[in-house]
Each structure stands twice: as C-alpha cells, then as structure tokens.
Amino acid sequence: MATADPERPGFLLPLLLLAGFRTLIDDLHAELARQGHTELRPLHGFVLQAVGVEGTTATELGQRLGISKQAAGKTVDRLVALGYLERVDDPRDARRKLVRTTARGRDGLHRSTIVFDQLRQRWADTLGPERVAAMEDDLRTVTPANWFRLDVPGWFGG
C-alpha cells in the first residue's frame, strides 16, 4: 500500500477540483451579471440545459435534474418570473404544459458559452495552453464517458 504524501492528502484533490469549478462558475456569473443577467444562478444553467431545444414538462425536467417534480416546478416558476422560461400548451397533448426557454434564456446560454471560452483562455494565459489541454485530457481519462450529466442538482442535494 502506497504511503500518502503529507503535502498532498487524498481529500485535497476533490476540494481543489471543486474550487476550480467554483472559481469558473463564480467568474461566469459575475460576467453574466455585468452583461445584464443579474438573476441567473448556477442551478439555473443546469435547468436551462435540461429544458433543451424542444422544451420539456416539469416532470421530465425533474427526472433529468434528479430532483422532485415539486422542486422542478418551483425552479420553473422562478425562471418564468425572471423571463428565462415560459409555459406553453403541448401541441401533441393539450393536457400537458411544456416548459421552453425564452429569447432571454437562450441569450443567457449563448453568453455563457462565450464567457466560458474567455475563462478557459484566461486559465491558458495563466498556466499555459499546453497545461490546460493536458489537464482536460487527464480529466477525460479518469472520468466516465457520460461525464456531462444534468442531475448534479439532485446529486448534490441527494
């Protein structure tokens, strides 16, 4: 059995990964606020992604996010009030309501994509582009193929 390095205890790795994630997300939301999206929160990005292009129901949204239908409904209510989502009749089933992104929601997602590219470039400017690429490659090696999962809110809230 390998002896742990006292300078690099095992628990430090997930904390540093989380700190890097938190730094990127905090920087993203600070920039989105400067660009007029002051209400968006980290959870909202997962919700907007989970709603998708075609829209979804609150029940399906809860399943995608790994949260209850009630929690999904409450989050949808908030994002509808903020103008990021809308509820519309489902053209395939009049008994159902679909949740869809609005132009404001799509704008927030589009701006997020641009800001994430800028933040990645900032890391590359600080660490070097080769080190950032190597870090991404290494993380791909140690994470499962389905690494992009939208159920993080439910997983965290577990």
N, C-alpha and C positions, 0 to 999 in steps of 0.2 A: 504494500500500500504506500502510495506516494505521500510524503510529508507536505503539508500545506505551507506555502510561503507566507510568513507572518506579515510581509508587506503587501500581499495580495490575497487576503482571505476570500474564500469562495462566495460569501454573501455579498462581496463588493461588486462583482460582475453584474448581477441583475440591478443593483442600485445605480451603477454607472450607466447601464443601458437605459434605465428609466429616466435618469437625469438628462441624458442626451435627448430622449424622446420629449421630455417635459420642456427642455430648452427650445427645441424646434417648434413645438406646439405653442408655447408662450410667445415666441417671436412671431409666429404666423398670426396669432390673434391680435397682437399689438399692431402689426402692419394692416391686417384687415380692418381694425378699428380706425386707423388713420385713413383708410380708403372708404369709410362710410358704413362698415359692417360692425358697429359697436356692440350689437346684441349677440353676435354669434359666439358660441361657447364650444369647447372641444367635443362634447357629446353631439352637438348639432351636426358636425361634419359627418359623423357615423350615420346619423339619421338621414341626412340628405343623400348620402351614398346609397343607403339601404332602400330609400324610396325608388331610386333608379329612374331611368328614362321613361318607362311605361307607366310608372305610378304603382301603387300597391294599396292594400287595405290595412287598417290598423292592426288587425290580427296577424296578417302576414309580416308586417313591419316588426311587431313584437317578436315573432319567431326568428326573423333574420337577425335581430339585435340581441336575442337571448334574454328578453325581458317580458314581463306580463303584458297582456293586451291593454290593461288599465294604465300601466306605466307608459306604454307606447302612445295611447290616446292622450294622456296628459302632455307628453312632449309634443305631439302633433298639435294640440290646442295652442301651446305656446308658440310654435313656429308658424301656425296660421295667423295668430295675433300679430306676430312680428313681420308677416308678409313673405315668409320664405316658402311656405307650403299653402296649398289650397285643397279643399274637399270638393269633389265633383261627383255627379252620378256616374256609375259604371255603365258605359254604353252596351255592355254584354249582359248585364243583370241589374235591372232597375232597383232591386232590393239592396244593392251594395253601394257603398261610397268608396271612391278611390281617393287616395292622397297623392297629390302630384306636386312637384317643385314649381314654383312661380319663376318669373323672369328674375326676380331678386335672388331667389335660391340658386338659380343657375349662375347668376353673376358671382355669388359668393363662392361657389365651387370653382368657377373659372379663375377667379382671382387667387384662390388657394393654390391652384396648380402653378400659377406664375410665381407666387411668393415662395412655394416650396423649392422651385428651381433656383430662385435667388438665394435662399437659405443654404441649399446644397453648395452653391458656388461660394458662399461665404465660408463654409467649412473647408472647401477645397483651397480657397485662398489662405486659410489659416494653417491647415495641416498638409496641404499639397494634394493635387488631384489624384496622384497615384495611391496615396494612403487612404483617401476617401473611397476610391474604387476598390481597393483591397479590402477595406472594412465591409463594404457592401457584398463583395464576393464571399468573404468569410462568413458573414451572417447568412447568406443564401446556403452555404454549405451546412450550417448547423441548425437551420430551421426547416420545418416541413414544407413541402411543395405548395400547400394551400395556406401560406403564411398570411395572406390578406384576408382576414376574417372580420366580418362586421359585428360579431357577437361580443366584442370587447366590453361594451357597457354591461351586459349581463354577466360576463365572466368576472369583471371587477366587482360587481355588486353581489355576485354569486350566492 
